[in-house]
Structure formats: structure tokens, C-alpha cells
Amino acid sequence: MAEVTYREALNQALAEEMTRDESVFLLGEEVAEYDGAYKVSKGLLERFGDKRVVDTPISELGFAGLGVGAAMAGLRPVVEFMTYNFSFLALDQVINSAAKMLSMSGGQIGIPMVFRGPTGAALQLGAQHSQACETWYLHAPGVKVVMPSTPADAKGLLKAAIRDNDPVAFMEGELLYNVKGEVPDDDDFIIPLGVADLKREGGDVSIITHGSMVHVALQAAKQLEKKGIEADVLDLRSLRPLDVDAILATVAKTNRAIYLEEGWPYVGVGAQIVSIIMEEAFDDLDAPVLRVTQADVPMPYNKKLEAWARPGVARVVEACNKVLYV
Amino acid sequence: MDGSEADGVGVVKGEPALGGFSKDKLVEFLRHMLLYRRFEEKAEEAYAIAKIGGFCHLHIGQEAAASGCILPLRQDDYVIGSYREHTQALAKGVPPGEVMAELYGKASGTSGGVGGSMHIFREDLGFMGGNGIVGAQIPLALGLAWAIHYRGGDQVCVCFFGDAAVNQGAFHESMNMAAIWNLPVIYVVENNSYGMGTKFSRVSDTPMATKSASHGVPATVVDGQDVMATYAHFEALVEDVRQGAGPQFVDVQCYRFKGHSMSDPVSGTYRSKEEVQDRTENADPIKVLRDRLFEAEMLTTDELEALDQEVRGVVDDAVDFAEAAPEPEVDTLYRQVYSEINAHGRLFFDGRGK
């Protein structure tokens, strides 16, 4: 075990998987000579050469499609989006090509590839650079969606995503790259997709969440603790496949749950999770499941307005109090 | 370039030849084009009686493009196309019965009936679809060519699209990247002058052959109604690309004798009946080759009739195969959305699947 940043953990995962498998290569804007816009690919060009660490033009649709085509031929591309906000330019290739290829070809042609990059708001980046993009990817069957919250999860899940035989949208937290944590050195440290992680054990209320919001949930849990309320914080880690058993288990334990997510409420991740809880754990509930999300508006630039629009700690505490009727 | 400049395909000294092609080779072209024509005519019939559903885009009139561009390829070369791809699949060696069964939506079809007319695939034969979004196959071809380049192979990737696709961003992004990395891809625009019902000149202020110029991808033009010219052009081009010549753009000028799809009338409101009639009479790739063979006394009407009967038999067998094939089972659906069902977690949320 060594303490490394989330950024370094991702870098280790890429380097280890590229060493392990010649068919893995990294493609995207600024990934090679610039070392990556967020320095995730630092040093990889020097180590693996320009055939395997490839700078592209700013052509998201084109290079995403290149990745899908290369995967059709059996390579394992890792396509970096500088941020997932830019991936909307590429969504045709994600949704119409990658997600459907195996099905349309009658099971002949799988797409073993990873799309990765940061998602969600950083600080004062304005409306077009501050979006939580997971719901776009989750809606289409054929894509897997993974969102790590810690350095260890980042490493173990990215390695699993690269080894997975399906297209995986791997979404990193833009504000998590400097977060430090213990990460195993093992080259085969894999966290299987579809396994949630109980980041904090409580018992009074369940805060179910994913991605960078795990840290908001943990802060909220600390505040609740001061009032004698112990919260389960369940980090889903992978949204498709989804660890439904873990969701049902925490709800069965606490009988009260909220869903916390960075994106908008309408048809958001929380809407799906609440639906599952309602359909499959209705009798376990002592209160309606509430959601804490971003305000249902484009993200404003102004610092105070942005802070208000985000799903912050205070809103989480308030929602927990509501479902606890305190 | 025309057929006369070919090096002599299959020509044995002393045997009759035309434009550098042996009689056998020319008859092979004719057989292929007749097969495509009869296949598409059967598809049209089957569509009319609702044996085939959805969208169905016929290639009638453009047979020389499929045979001329694809027959020079090896089995391990890639072909990828749009939704007007039935005959391209046949040219790449996909059995007619499997293509027809796919049009019928049957389990014995190339995609087990899940794909349909627009999504014909046979990976083992290098036929990579069958793509329904205009121009989306262009970046995919870039990736297939990237994979060849990455592995140091000598295959080529031939990518077909219609003239409307060159106005997609995907076209220009891909041309640029193909040029940067000198990838072994031949981009073929089957330029039939109409994107659905919109004449190319209404949606482009510059000629087709200039479209790749700003990216540094060489462009050539070939008469796509002339199979000899098209084959000779592609035979040379494919060899050049195999040797490292880099990406190519070819304006294959052809004409669609039928409507854009089966739901579209033959001439419609966007082109005149006279224009369609003129092209059908004077630029039918099958008639063009037939008349040349007659003129050179390399083919008799009896031989032509025998050839036509032979391919009609093949197509009838394809229809019989499709008719007799079973319907696909529902439980196959969930098995081919993801190739890896992870040990943990739920992948499907409809309450019907896993």
C-alpha cells in the first residue's frame, strides 16, 4: 500500500494495463506531449511511444469513432475526453455505434473499450463545463458506467474497465484528482464492476450516492453524527452494472434513504434508484425516499449562485432530517 | 483511368480479352452484377408483400460499384458501409441466403434477425456493417484502418457512403485524421447525385472531388456504371494503399434506379421521370458490360440467359432459405447487449431480462 493521489492511481492503472496488454492504447486531446489536460497520462508517451499514446485533433466525434472502429477490430482503446462535457459531440458514436454494435451484429462484434475523463462541476467553470454527464450514458443499454470516488477505487475500477469486454464510460471527478488515499501496489488489483462499497457504516439513515458526491455525503454524515444520527454512506461505484443488492440491504437496515447526486433531478440517477427501492423494498420504508440534486438550472458562474445550485452538505443533512422526521 | 489501362486481369495469352480483362473475369463481373440485381428485385418483391419490414434501401443501378470496388479485395480486408449495403455484403462473400434471412428478420440471418436490412455484418469475412446513421461508418473505418496500422498489417479498409455523407462533420474529421496518420483506408463516395431527395448541387457549392483536398487526401473519379473501369481503378488503388500510399477518396459516379428506400417512389418530386428513364436505358451497368461483351463476341444471348438462370436459382434458394428459417427467440436479446455479463450487479432494468 502506498498513499497516492486519485490522478496517480489512474496513471498507474493505465500504465499497468498497457504493460499487460499490447492491444491497449490511449487516444485523446493533449494526452501525449502535454501529459493530459489533468496530467492523468503523465509520462505515458515517454514510456509507451506515440503509437500507443496518441494526441488527436479536437474532433471528439471522429476520434471516439476511431476508438469504436479499432475496438471492432479487437483492440482495446482508452479514449480520453478532456471533459465529458465535450463528449456530447461524440455521443452518436457512443450511443449509435458502441452501445449497439454487439446487438446489431447479432453478437459478432463486441466493443472492448473505455471512454474516460472528468465529469461534474469544478469551480466557477460556467454552464458548459460543469455538467454531470452520467445520465446520458446510462440511458442506453450496451454501455457500462463506472464512477470512482477514491484513489483505490479509481485504480481498481479503471483496470477492471479496461479488461472488460464492453464499452465502459469511466467518469472521474474533476475535483478529485488531488485527493489522496491508500492504493494497493498489486498489478492485479481489480475492483469488479457492479460492486458497491459501504464507505461509512451507520444504521439510522442511508445516503446512497456515487462519484464525487461520496465526499459530500461523508461530510454530511459527520455533521449528523454530532446530533447522534449515524448514516450509512453507500457508494455505488458502478451505475451499470448496478449493485441493487447493496441498495436493498442498506434500505432494509435503516428503513430511510436519500439519493445524492451531482446532476439534475429530472430522469436522473436518483429517479431510477428511487424507483427500484419503491418497487423492490416498499415494505422496508418508514419514509419516502428523497433526492438531493443540483438545482434544475444550468450551472451559474457566480460563486455564491454556484454554491447554492450545487447539492451541498447542508441540503444532504436537511434531507436526512426530513426522512428521519427530526 | 479506364479498364484498358489494367494490367490484364486473368488474361492468358491467346485467349480473348477486352480492356485487359479475360473473358472469365468479365463473365464473373456479369454474374456478380446479375446476382445483385436479382437479389434486390426479390427483396423488393418480398417487401411489397410484407415479408420484409422497416426500411429497405435497394442498390439497383449501382451494382458496378459494389463489384468493382470490392472484388479486388482480399477476405481479410475490411469493408464497411451505410444502410444501402446488401450487395456489398454479397460482394464480400456473405452467402445470399444469410443476407435474405436477415432482411426477413430470421434467426438464420447474419445478425440472427436482430439487425435487419440496415445492419448486415459478417466479421469473419471482413464485412463490418451495415450502419444506419449517415456518415457514422466513416470514423469507424478510420478505427478499422487504425487497427491495421497499429498491428502493422497490410490489409486495407474500404468505406462506402453516399454523397450526402460528405457534409457530415464525421467525414471531415476522419479525412483529417486518416491523413495525419497515413492510414490504409479508401473512402468511397457512391455519388448517385441525390441524398435521399436532395440533389447534391443544392447542398454543396463545391464539386465532390474537391471534398478531401483541404485534408491532403488524394481524390480520384471513376465512372461507377462501368465495372471494368471501376475494378481496374480499385485494383490499382488497393495495391497502392497496401504499399503505404495512405488514405484515398474516390468519387464513384453512379445512379440509383429506384427510390431512396422502398417507401419512396422511383422518381418522386426531386428528379424527372425522363432523367431516370435515360439513365436506366443508357447507363445500366449490367447492360453496359453485356453490350461490350456482345460487341466483342465474347458472350452469346444463350450464355447470358444461362447466367441469368443460374443467379435466379441462387436468389430463389436464398428466399427459400429465408422463408424456412426459424424466428429468433426472445431470450437471445439479452445475451448480445453486453458481451460480458459481470459477476455482480444488474445490467437490465426492465424486469424482463437478467
Interface residues (C-beta under 8 A of the other chain):
Chain A: F25 K51 T56 P57 S59 L61 G62 F63 A64 G65 L66 G67 V68 G69 A70 A71 M72 A73 G74 L75 P77 D92 Q93 N96 S97 M101 L102 S103 M104 S105 G106 G107 Q108 I109 G110 P112 P141 G142 K144 D164 N165 D166 P192 L193 G194 V195 S238 R240 P241 L242 D243 V244 Q272 I276
Chain B: Y78 I80 G109 T110 S111 G112 G113 V114 G115 H119 F121 R122 E123 M128 G129 G130 N131 G132 I133 A136 I138 P139 L140 A141 L142 G143 L144 A145 W146 A147 I148 Y150 G169 A170 E173 S174 N176 M177 I180 T332 L333 R335 Q336 V337 Y338 S339 E340 N342 A343 H344 G345 R346 L347 F348 F349
